[in-house]
Amino acid sequence: MALPQQEMLKEYRDRLQALARGADQGGGTAAGNQGTKDAAGEKIQVTPYVWGSGPAPTFPKAAAASAPAAQPVPQAGQGVSAQEAKTVSQARDYLQGVISGGSGGYRSDYTGQIADLYDQIMNRPKFQYDVNRDPLFQQYKNQYMVNGQRAMQDAMGQAAALTGGYGSSWGNTAGYQAYQQYLQMLNDRVPELEQRAFDRYAYEGDQMRQNMDLTLNLDNIDYSRYRDKVQDWKDDRAFSYGAYRDTMGDWQSQRAFDYGMYRDAVGDYLNERNFGWNMYDAEANREMKNYWNSKNYQLNVKKFLASLAKESK
């Protein structure tokens, strides 16, 4: 009959052997079976664990934790649309067209006329009066000579009538004096004719200057129109530059905002990935630690059973 102490020892051995059999089902094979007997004489099968006698134990895979699924990496520049970039390009092209087109240099249509009028005014001969080249004087001259000859003939006829129809020196003298009076009257008209000629000269000069003023006024009108075009070009250039700068500023702001959003997305992606991997590593390390603790516990149990088996022999 077995002693109570021996029954307790047997029960404890059986429980350890059951633990050892459960460990053998998860890895490692026995190097051999050794039969022993307990104090009551009953045979006990002990399966000691011998490291390296069987296939190498496999490391467990994490059950609760799994590697995080690969997420698509955010792409930069997705926020700036092609239409926005096209708008910036159109604004730049329009500005370049305005600048390259320019306002053009001023070209007067009256340059030749102005030069001719200026030459006529500045190089005009000084006033000189030649009575023999004055047509009006020639008219007066012919008229006064005819009248003088007629007066001379009348005077000579009157003298001949006084002398009974005979000519005399007195009659000739009277006729000559009458003719000279008309010549003197013609000479008296010369200052008047000269003044008239000077008035015509001055009038022609005034007409030249008026033509010059009129031509200059027409040229000034054209130049004013040109300056208006220049100002319109400057206004268009300033507006185009402002529109381009506004469009570029909006595009740059949008690009900066999109880049910030992209960097935030990348940061979130990296944080999420790192968090997933940290969780996975922590779970895997925990399970690996549990695995090795279990293996070490099972190994210790088998060693203890083996020692008991040796002691029971």
C-alpha positions in Angstrom: 0.0 0.0 0.0 1.4 3.3 -1.0 2.2 5.9 1.6 0.3 9.2 1.6 3.6 11.1 0.8 4.2 8.8 -2.2 0.7 9.4 -3.5 1.2 13.1 -3.3 4.5 12.9 -5.1 3.0 10.7 -7.9 0.1 13.2 -8.3 2.6 16.1 -8.6 4.7 14.1 -11.1 1.6 13.3 -13.2 0.6 16.9 -13.4 4.1 18.0 -14.5 4.1 15.2 -17.1 0.8 16.5 -18.4 2.3 20.0 -18.7 5.3 18.5 -20.5 3.1 16.6 -23.0 1.3 19.8 -23.8 4.6 21.5 -24.4 5.7 18.8 -26.7 2.7 19.3 -28.9 3.8 22.9 -29.7 7.4 22.3 -30.6 10.5 20.1 -30.1 10.5 16.2 -30.2 11.7 13.9 -27.5 15.2 12.4 -27.6 13.9 9.2 -26.2 11.6 7.7 -23.6 12.9 6.7 -20.3 10.9 4.3 -18.1 11.1 4.8 -14.4 9.2 3.6 -11.4 7.9 5.6 -8.5 8.1 4.7 -4.9 4.9 2.5 -5.3 6.5 0.5 -8.0 4.4 2.0 -10.8 6.1 2.7 -14.1 6.2 6.4 -15.1 6.9 7.6 -18.6 9.1 10.7 -18.5 9.9 12.6 -21.7 12.8 14.9 -21.0 13.5 17.8 -23.3 16.9 17.8 -24.9 17.8 21.0 -26.7 18.9 20.5 -30.3 17.6 16.9 -30.5 14.7 17.9 -32.7 13.7 20.5 -35.2 14.5 24.0 -34.0 11.5 25.6 -32.4 9.7 28.1 -34.7 9.0 31.6 -33.5 5.3 32.4 -33.1 3.7 35.1 -35.3 1.9 37.9 -33.6 -1.8 37.0 -33.4 -3.3 40.1 -31.9 -1.1 42.6 -33.8 -0.4 42.6 -37.5 1.9 44.7 -39.6 0.1 47.9 -40.7 -1.1 47.8 -44.3 0.9 50.0 -46.7 -0.9 53.3 -47.3 -0.3 55.3 -50.5 2.2 58.1 -49.9 0.6 61.5 -50.4 1.6 63.2 -53.7 2.6 66.9 -53.8 1.1 69.4 -56.1 -2.3 67.8 -56.4 -4.1 70.9 -55.0 -2.9 73.4 -57.8 -5.1 72.7 -60.8 -4.0 73.0 -64.4 -6.5 75.8 -64.9 -4.9 77.9 -62.2 -1.4 77.3 -63.8 -2.9 78.2 -67.2 -4.4 81.4 -65.8 -1.0 82.5 -64.5 0.6 81.6 -67.9 -2.0 83.6 -69.7 -1.5 86.6 -67.5 2.2 86.5 -68.0 1.9 86.1 -71.8 -0.5 89.1 -72.0 1.9 91.2 -69.9 4.8 90.2 -72.1 2.7 91.1 -75.2 1.9 94.5 -73.8 5.5 95.2 -72.9 7.0 93.9 -76.2 4.3 95.8 -78.2 5.2 99.0 -76.6 3.7 102.4 -77.6 6.0 103.0 -80.5 8.0 106.1 -81.2 6.3 109.3 -82.3 6.5 109.9 -86.0 5.2 113.2 -87.2 3.4 113.5 -90.6 4.2 117.2 -90.7 8.0 117.1 -90.3 8.7 117.9 -93.9 6.1 120.8 -94.1 7.4 122.3 -90.8 10.9 122.2 -92.1 10.0 123.9 -95.4 7.9 126.6 -93.7 10.7 127.3 -91.2 13.2 127.6 -94.1 10.9 130.0 -96.0 10.4 132.2 -92.9 14.0 132.2 -91.8 15.6 132.5 -95.2 13.1 135.0 -96.7 14.8 137.9 -98.4 14.5 141.3 -96.8 12.0 143.8 -98.2 13.3 145.7 -101.2 11.1 147.8 -103.4 11.9 148.3 -107.1 9.4 150.7 -108.7 10.2 149.5 -112.2 9.3 146.0 -111.2 6.0 147.0 -109.6 3.1 146.1 -111.9 0.8 148.6 -110.3 3.4 151.3 -110.9 3.5 150.3 -114.6 -0.2 150.7 -114.8 -0.1 154.1 -113.2 2.9 155.1 -115.4 1.0 154.2 -118.6 -2.1 156.0 -117.4 -0.2 159.2 -116.3 1.9 159.3 -119.5 -1.2 159.1 -121.6 -2.9 161.8 -119.6 0.3 163.9 -119.6 0.6 163.7 -123.4 -3.0 164.6 -123.7 -2.6 167.6 -121.3 0.6 168.6 -123.3 -1.3 168.6 -126.6 -4.2 170.6 -125.1 -1.8 173.2 -123.7 0.1 173.5 -127.0 -3.3 173.7 -129.0 -4.5 176.5 -126.7 -1.2 178.4 -127.2 -1.4 178.0 -131.0 -5.0 179.4 -130.9 -3.8 182.5 -129.1 -1.1 183.0 -131.8 -3.3 182.6 -134.8 -2.5 178.9 -135.3 1.2 179.2 -135.3 3.4 177.3 -133.0 5.6 179.1 -130.6 8.2 178.3 -127.9 5.7 179.5 -125.3 3.2 176.9 -126.5 5.9 174.2 -126.4 6.9 175.2 -122.9 3.3 175.2 -121.7 2.8 171.7 -123.2 6.0 170.4 -121.6 4.9 171.8 -118.2 1.6 170.1 -118.5 3.3 166.8 -119.2 5.7 167.2 -116.4 2.9 167.8 -114.0 1.5 164.3 -114.7 5.0 162.8 -114.3 5.3 164.5 -111.0 1.9 163.1 -110.0 3.2 159.7 -110.9 6.3 160.1 -108.8 4.1 161.3 -105.9 2.4 157.9 -106.0 5.6 155.9 -105.6 5.6 156.1 -101.7 2.1 154.9 -101.7 3.0 152.1 -104.0 6.0 151.2 -101.9 3.8 151.1 -98.8 1.4 148.8 -100.6 4.3 146.6 -101.6 5.5 146.4 -98.0 2.0 145.6 -96.8 1.9 142.8 -99.3 5.3 141.6 -98.1 4.2 141.7 -94.5 1.0 140.0 -95.3 2.8 137.2 -97.0 5.1 136.9 -94.0 2.0 136.7 -91.7 0.5 134.0 -94.0 3.8 132.0 -93.7 3.7 132.2 -89.9 0.0 131.4 -89.8 0.7 128.3 -92.0 3.5 127.4 -89.6 1.2 127.8 -86.6 -1.5 125.8 -88.3 0.9 123.0 -89.2 2.4 123.0 -85.7 -1.1 122.9 -84.2 -1.9 119.8 -86.3 1.3 118.2 -85.3 0.6 119.0 -81.6 -2.8 117.4 -82.0 -1.2 114.2 -83.4 1.4 114.3 -80.7 -1.4 114.7 -78.0 -3.1 111.6 -79.5 0.2 109.8 -79.4 0.7 110.7 -75.7 -2.8 109.5 -75.0 -1.9 106.2 -76.6 1.3 106.1 -74.6 -0.7 106.7 -71.4 -3.2 104.1 -72.4 -0.3 101.7 -72.9 1.2 102.5 -69.6 -2.2 102.1 -67.9 -2.6 98.7 -69.7 0.9 97.7 -68.7 0.3 98.7 -65.1 -3.0 96.9 -65.0 -1.6 93.8 -66.7 1.3 93.7 -64.3 -1.0 94.1 -61.3 -3.3 91.3 -62.7 -0.2 89.1 -63.2 1.1 89.8 -59.7 -2.3 89.1 -58.2 -2.7 85.9 -60.2 0.9 84.9 -59.3 0.3 85.7 -55.7 -2.9 83.7 -55.6 -1.1 80.8 -57.3 1.8 81.0 -54.9 -0.5 81.2 -51.9 -2.4 78.2 -53.2 0.8 76.3 -53.9 2.1 77.1 -50.4 -1.2 76.0 -48.9 -1.2 72.8 -51.0 2.4 72.2 -50.0 1.5 72.7 -46.3 -1.4 70.3 -46.7 0.9 67.9 -48.4 3.4 68.1 -45.6 0.6 67.6 -43.1 -0.6 64.6 -45.0 3.0 63.2 -45.1 3.4 63.9 -41.3 0.1 62.2 -40.6 1.1 59.3 -42.8 4.5 58.9 -41.1 3.0 59.2 -37.7 0.3 56.6 -38.5 2.9 54.3 -40.0 5.3 54.6 -37.1 2.4 54.2 -34.6 1.3 51.0 -36.4 4.8 49.6 -36.5 5.4 50.5 -32.8 2.2 48.8 -31.9 3.1 45.8 -34.0 6.6 45.6 -32.5 5.3 45.9 -29.0 2.7 43.2 -29.6 5.3 41.0 -31.3 7.8 41.5 -28.6 5.2 40.8 -25.9 4.2 37.6 -27.7 7.8 36.6 -28.3 8.5 37.2 -24.6 5.5 35.1 -23.6 6.7 32.4 -26.1 10.2 32.3 -24.6 8.9 32.4 -21.1 6.6 29.4 -21.9 9.5 27.6 -23.6 11.8 28.2 -20.6 9.0 27.1 -18.2 8.4 23.9 -20.2 12.2 23.3 -20.3 12.5 23.7 -16.6 9.5 21.4 -16.1 11.1 18.7 -18.2 14.4 19.1 -16.5 12.7 18.8 -13.2 10.8 15.7 -14.3 14.1 14.2 -15.6 15.7 14.8 -12.3 12.8 13.2 -10.5 13.1 10.2 -12.9 16.8 9.8 -12.1 16.1 10.1 -8.3 13.3 7.4 -8.5 15.6 4.8 -10.1 
